[in-house]
Amino acid sequence: MKKQLFFVGVLAAVAGFTACSSDENDTPAPQILSTTVTNLNIDTASTGKFTLYSLSENKIIPNSDSATTKWDIGFQALNVIVNGGVSGPGKTQAQFVTGVFANLTTAPTTGYATDSTAVKVAKAWYNYNFMTHIVTAIPGKVIMLKTTNNNYAKIEIFSYYKDAPAAPTGTEQARLLNFRYVYQPNGSVNFK
């Protein structure tokens, strides 16, 4: 009887250890986030602050967290900053590349820069028509980011106006940014 109880106890222990090790191996790998952000309010120029955004969390970060690494990119009217250099305590770096967003399946491994007083991501994404005062996104201008956590993202801003009209007339509400992005959470340069 003692041998049977001992044998049952050993089997239970082995089953318990096997179950624990199996759970550890079943942890899913982080998934690539591909999304579109619509009507992000970037009308903050009068406050001097930026609308801060976390790509990994797909949400606005409060300005009270501007001195943290919780955000990746910030928008203010036509200006764009990244959380690095003079713009924030992070190590986020950016660069512009030209190409069709969907076809850019790999992030560059070099060529990134942090914000400085001389260089910001800012004005490379849009055209401004001085006659009509209309801002249009430049097709094929993609912001590539290497985040503080050494993850990669690509962003394409496609409209500066509410609900992203195909042909803005200047009567639409401005400073409501529309962009698409892909965030790779595992440190890989591949967006597939």
Secondary structure, DSSP 4 states (H G I P E B T S, - for coil): -HHHHHHHHHHHHHHHHHHHHHHHHTPPPPPPEEEEEEEEE---TTTT--EEEETTTTEEE-GGGTTSSS-SEEEETTEEEESBBTT-SSB-EEEEEES-GGG--B--SS--B-B-SS--SGGGGEEEETTTTEEEE-TTEEEEEE-TTS-EEEEEEEEEETT--SS--S-S-EEEEEEEEEEETTS-SB--
